[in-house]
Amino acid sequence: MRRVREMLRLRLDAELSVQEVARRTGVARSTLREMLQRFAASGLPWPLPLALTDKGLELRLYGETGTKQGFRRRAEPDWAALNRELKKKHVTLQILWDEYIEAHPDGYRYSRFCELYRSWEACLPVTMRQTHLGGDKLFVDYAGDTVPVIIDRRSDKTQPAHIFVAVLGASSLTFAYATWSEKLPDWIDGHVQAFAFFGGAPRLLVPDNPKVAIIKACLYDPQVGRAYGELAAHYDTAVLPARPRHPRDKAKVEAAVRIAERWLLGKLRHRRFYSLAEVNAALGDLLVWLNEQQVRRYQRRTRRQLFEEIDAPRLKPLPNEPYALAEWRVRKVGLDYHVDVDGHFYSVPYRHAREKVEVRLTARGVEIFLRGERIAVHLRGSGDGKHTTLSEHMPASHRRYSDWTIERILAEARACGPSVALLCQVILEHRPHPEQGFRTTMGIVRLAKVYGVARLEAACERALLVSARSYGAVKSILDNRLDGQPVRRRDGEAGGAVAHPNIRGSTYYH
């Protein structure tokens, strides 16, 4: 339009001839005459208004570009609706054009359809081009599609395996790993496996805002879950979640998820898997193939080559041991200074009874904290309802009682005499559980302090003869001074066999 303005100035202001204007501007005389006719027909004044732009001048002189006289406009698609459809999973422009041409057979051809869509898309709000530094960010997410795994060969019952995806920002080296769920243990395990795959840790982790990782999604101050924060600290990295409802913040992993679904899961769609290990073995083979493919926008270099050049030298070294998942629970200490965790009871120092504590659980250990201070450590037990008690956690009176064992009780009884030892042994053997006889035998042994060893020995001898096996019976013998009296035998006990028609005798069953 600058040349049009110059031609108008030379013709209308300088009043040069058409031939001279054409010579000075380098256009054909026929083109100049056509432009002057269009200007006369447009009704525009000369000089042109200052507010008239080149775009407006072109519109007044030549109308809309790309149209011809007698041109029949084709059915125009709803570009906004197509744009929304493209955001859905597995939808492409080819699919949308197929649907459009089916509804409008005389519509635009595919190339023109794509060209018009790109022109409309160019008017949308611009997006910021992200530049990723080597070893800087690792983007993580779960794929929407799952892999069915047969868990019962007889009934062909299946369970879906979820695909954890991680991709480095600079090289786009992609990692995929199958887990049974998207819960915290599997989420943490996916990260541990990803760090091992890359051979190092990035400076930042960029997840979405899943509940297992982010307690509170916030643009300014997101709250990271405790276990996820410990994972990041273990690998000397940090968590920078994407903004809520802004998937473009993690566009790298969104693209990697699409690639994983199309190039990995698509190739596995006809295979049958019977375990999670089989799925991960198949994914591992495909990942080698995927990361060795040449990428056009990377000057036909592979993701693996870019990783070795850009990311690998800048990743942080891994710690000596991989991170072990720790779950946190809030519990209240019972009156017996034990904490119930998954059906097993762990002791804490007795002075903390009734306190509210935090329990840190790993696969092998249990740590108990009170206001940030660790007060107890135990090996993790099974949920069998049993107790794990450390003697240093018990008060002195309980510790003395807990020190009593079967061996110690029998040793104390033997020190009082053979009858005392025999009676205690009989009591312990005839109880369903030996622990149920602890108090009885301890009480009998302690009677020696009150009545003396000799009297207790005699009383236990008498108790054995009369088949008395309780603490009360022995104490009653001592209180009534029966320990010094001979045992009165029942009739027939000391003599020969009793003759009676209801008594069969020892030879009856021969």
JOHUGI-V771522 format. One record per residue. N is the residue number from 1. PSI is psi in whole degrees, -180 to 180 (999 if undefined). Layout:
BEGIN
n->{N & N}
psi->{PSI & PSI}
END
This chain:
BEGIN
n->{1 & 2 & 3 & 4 & 5 & 6 & 7 & 8 & 9 & 10 & 11 & 12 & 13 & 14 & 15 & 16 & 17 & 18 & 19 & 20 & 21 & 22 & 23 & 24 & 25 & 26 & 27 & 28 & 29 & 30 & 31 & 32 & 33 & 34 & 35 & 36 & 37 & 38 & 39 & 40 & 41 & 42 & 43 & 44 & 45 & 46 & 47 & 48 & 49 & 50 & 51 & 52 & 53 & 54 & 55 & 56 & 57 & 58 & 59 & 60 & 61 & 62 & 63 & 64 & 65 & 66 & 67 & 68 & 69 & 70 & 71 & 72 & 73 & 74 & 75 & 76 & 77 & 78 & 79 & 80 & 81 & 82 & 83 & 84 & 85 & 86 & 87 & 88 & 89 & 90 & 91 & 92 & 93 & 94 & 95 & 96 & 97 & 98 & 99 & 100 & 101 & 102 & 103 & 104 & 105 & 106 & 107 & 108 & 109 & 110 & 111 & 112 & 113 & 114 & 115 & 116 & 117 & 118 & 119 & 120 & 121 & 122 & 123 & 124 & 125 & 126 & 127 & 128 & 129 & 130 & 131 & 132 & 133 & 134 & 135 & 136 & 137 & 138 & 139 & 140 & 141 & 142 & 143 & 144 & 145 & 146 & 147 & 148 & 149 & 150 & 151 & 152 & 153 & 154 & 155 & 156 & 157 & 158 & 159 & 160 & 161 & 162 & 163 & 164 & 165 & 166 & 167 & 168 & 169 & 170 & 171 & 172 & 173 & 174 & 175 & 176 & 177 & 178 & 179 & 180 & 181 & 182 & 183 & 184 & 185 & 186 & 187 & 188 & 189 & 190 & 191 & 192 & 193 & 194 & 195 & 196 & 197 & 198 & 199 & 200 & 201 & 202 & 203 & 204 & 205 & 206 & 207 & 208 & 209 & 210 & 211 & 212 & 213 & 214 & 215 & 216 & 217 & 218 & 219 & 220 & 221 & 222 & 223 & 224 & 225 & 226 & 227 & 228 & 229 & 230 & 231 & 232 & 233 & 234 & 235 & 236 & 237 & 238 & 239 & 240 & 241 & 242 & 243 & 244 & 245 & 246 & 247 & 248 & 249 & 250 & 251 & 252 & 253 & 254 & 255 & 256 & 257 & 258 & 259 & 260 & 261 & 262 & 263 & 264 & 265 & 266 & 267 & 268 & 269 & 270 & 271 & 272 & 273 & 274 & 275 & 276 & 277 & 278 & 279 & 280 & 281 & 282 & 283 & 284 & 285 & 286 & 287 & 288 & 289 & 290 & 291 & 292 & 293 & 294 & 295 & 296 & 297 & 298 & 299 & 300 & 301 & 302 & 303 & 304 & 305 & 306 & 307 & 308 & 309 & 310 & 311 & 312 & 313 & 314 & 315 & 316 & 317 & 318 & 319 & 320 & 321 & 322 & 323 & 324 & 325 & 326 & 327 & 328 & 329 & 330 & 331 & 332 & 333 & 334 & 335 & 336 & 337 & 338 & 339 & 340 & 341 & 342 & 343 & 344 & 345 & 346 & 347 & 348 & 349 & 350 & 351 & 352 & 353 & 354 & 355 & 356 & 357 & 358 & 359 & 360 & 361 & 362 & 363 & 364 & 365 & 366 & 367 & 368 & 369 & 370 & 371 & 372 & 373 & 374 & 375 & 376 & 377 & 378 & 379 & 380 & 381 & 382 & 383 & 384 & 385 & 386 & 387 & 388 & 389 & 390 & 391 & 392 & 393 & 394 & 395 & 396 & 397 & 398 & 399 & 400 & 401 & 402 & 403 & 404 & 405 & 406 & 407 & 408 & 409 & 410 & 411 & 412 & 413 & 414 & 415 & 416 & 417 & 418 & 419 & 420 & 421 & 422 & 423 & 424 & 425 & 426 & 427 & 428 & 429 & 430 & 431 & 432 & 433 & 434 & 435 & 436 & 437 & 438 & 439 & 440 & 441 & 442 & 443 & 444 & 445 & 446 & 447 & 448 & 449 & 450 & 451 & 452 & 453 & 454 & 455 & 456 & 457 & 458 & 459 & 460 & 461 & 462 & 463 & 464 & 465 & 466 & 467 & 468 & 469 & 470 & 471 & 472 & 473 & 474 & 475 & 476 & 477 & 478 & 479 & 480 & 481 & 482 & 483 & 484 & 485 & 486 & 487 & 488 & 489 & 490 & 491 & 492 & 493 & 494 & 495 & 496 & 497 & 498 & 499 & 500 & 501 & 502 & 503 & 504 & 505 & 506 & 507 & 508 & 509 & 510}
psi->{-19 & -37 & -35 & -45 & -39 & -41 & -41 & -40 & -45 & -36 & -42 & -36 & -52 & -14 & 41 & 161 & 163 & -40 & -40 & -41 & -43 & -39 & -40 & -34 & -13 & 28 & 161 & 150 & -35 & -39 & -40 & -44 & -40 & -39 & -40 & -37 & -42 & -39 & -41 & -36 & -19 & -22 & 12 & 143 & 163 & 131 & 157 & 147 & 144 & -29 & -9 & 118 & 170 & -38 & -43 & -38 & -42 & -39 & -40 & -33 & -41 & -4 & -166 & 136 & 154 & 8 & 150 & 160 & 136 & 5 & 132 & 117 & 135 & 166 & 124 & 125 & 161 & 95 & -35 & -42 & -39 & -38 & -40 & -38 & -36 & -23 & -10 & 160 & 134 & 16 & 131 & 169 & -32 & -43 & -44 & -38 & -39 & -43 & -37 & -45 & -25 & -38 & -30 & 85 & -28 & 21 & -168 & 147 & 168 & -42 & -44 & -36 & -48 & -39 & -45 & -37 & -42 & -35 & -42 & -39 & -29 & -20 & -7 & 163 & 139 & 155 & 150 & 132 & 121 & 135 & 124 & 131 & 157 & 131 & 16 & -55 & 143 & 119 & 132 & 147 & 170 & 140 & 151 & -33 & 153 & 170 & 124 & 132 & 127 & 119 & -8 & 107 & -27 & -48 & -2 & 32 & 132 & 158 & 133 & 139 & 128 & 146 & 114 & 130 & 134 & 141 & 136 & 141 & -42 & -49 & -14 & 22 & 127 & 141 & 139 & 143 & 133 & 136 & 162 & -27 & -177 & 22 & 175 & -48 & -42 & -35 & -45 & -43 & -38 & -41 & -44 & -43 & -35 & -44 & -40 & -37 & -44 & -19 & 18 & 178 & 140 & 178 & -31 & 146 & 131 & 93 & 177 & -149 & 56 & 151 & -30 & -21 & -40 & 117 & -44 & 115 & 125 & 140 & -39 & -37 & 72 & 146 & 116 & 139 & 152 & -46 & -41 & -38 & -37 & -38 & -47 & -42 & -36 & -36 & 12 & 45 & -177 & 161 & 125 & 85 & 152 & 158 & 144 & 133 & 31 & 77 & -20 & -18 & -25 & 47 & -29 & -50 & -28 & -43 & -39 & -35 & -44 & -42 & -42 & -40 & -37 & -42 & -21 & -61 & -33 & -37 & -18 & 6 & -25 & -2 & 150 & 129 & 143 & 2 & 162 & -32 & -37 & -40 & -47 & -32 & -43 & -42 & -39 & -42 & -42 & -32 & -38 & -45 & -45 & -47 & -10 & 0 & 140 & 137 & 127 & -44 & -10 & 29 & 41 & 28 & 161 & 163 & -37 & -41 & -44 & -38 & -45 & -31 & -40 & -54 & -48 & -45 & -17 & -3 & 147 & 145 & 150 & 150 & 168 & -35 & 140 & 159 & 135 & 125 & 133 & 124 & 147 & 134 & 149 & 125 & 160 & 132 & 134 & 175 & -25 & 22 & 40 & 150 & 130 & 117 & 110 & 43 & 7 & 147 & 128 & 138 & 153 & 165 & 135 & -24 & -12 & 15 & 142 & 3 & 155 & 125 & 167 & 135 & 127 & 118 & 130 & -179 & -27 & -15 & 163 & 123 & 136 & 128 & 143 & 113 & 46 & -6 & 129 & 125 & -12 & 147 & 132 & 156 & 142 & 133 & 169 & 161 & 66 & 8 & 6 & 175 & 140 & 110 & 129 & 137 & -31 & -13 & -11 & 149 & 164 & -41 & -41 & -34 & -39 & -41 & -39 & -21 & -14 & 121 & 172 & -44 & -42 & -39 & -45 & -35 & -42 & -38 & -40 & -30 & -24 & -23 & 161 & -35 & -38 & -45 & -42 & -43 & -43 & -40 & -41 & -41 & -45 & -36 & -28 & 9 & 147 & -37 & 132 & -32 & -26 & -18 & 2 & -52 & -38 & -51 & -38 & -40 & -40 & -44 & -38 & -14 & -19 & -28 & -27 & -43 & -7 & 156 & -40 & -48 & -39 & -40 & -43 & -40 & -39 & -35 & -43 & -40 & -38 & -38 & -33 & 11 & 40 & 128 & 39 & 158 & -41 & -36 & -44 & -42 & -35 & -39 & -42 & -42 & -37 & 8 & 41 & -6 & -22 & 0 & 148 & 152 & 128 & 119 & 149 & 162 & 131 & -9 & -41 & -25 & -161 & -164 & 144 & 127 & 117 & 138 & -23 & -3 & 120 & -35 & 169 & -19 & 3 & -40 & 4 & 999}
END
